[in-house]
Amino acid sequence: SGARHALFAYANYGERFAASRCGLDWATITMGNFVGFMLEAAVEQGFGRILLVGHIGKLIKVAAGIFHTHSRVADARLETLVAYAALGGADRATCQEIMASATTDAACAIIEERGLAGIYQEICAAASLRCRQHVADALEIGTVLYRGSDVFLAADSAAGAMLGGNPGGLAT
């Protein structure tokens, strides 16, 4: 279609979140577990900017440098969340509670209850950095993170710029 910028959304929830909350008229591409392949294809197709929109359960893996995100291949969701929480000041008991969570959404409840929500911004920044590294800085990449089906958690500064400078003001 000649588009130079795209919004990559993980599955149906990601697409719905992006459509209702991001307000961009960019090409929206629903992707599965192969984020590395999608980024490489974006470079090959001449894209310049990618806004990556995803659930914490997928994007936490990307923040850890995992580019095939199916749980059968790589599942370090809770371990990575624990690392970010520990670096954000979580005590051992909180880390153990996060690690024992059944889902990343359940882990988010603990993170938010303990006042550690600042780690979400760091997760976004790390996901964008890992993606840029994956394509040798051939793309400008921003990341928007949510939990549940539509609860905004954070966006990095690149996503903020792509979204008009106000990522926290995503449409509600």
Secondary structure, 3 states (H helix, E strand, C coil): CCCCEEEEEEHHHHHHHHHHHCCCCCEEEEECCCHHHHHHHHHHCCCCEEEEEEEHHHHHHHHCCCCCCCCCCCCCHHHHHHHHHHHCCCCHHHHHHHHCCCCHHHHHHHHHHCCCCCHHHHHHHHHHHHHHHHCCCCCEEEEEEEECCCEEEEECHHHHHHCCCCHHHCCC
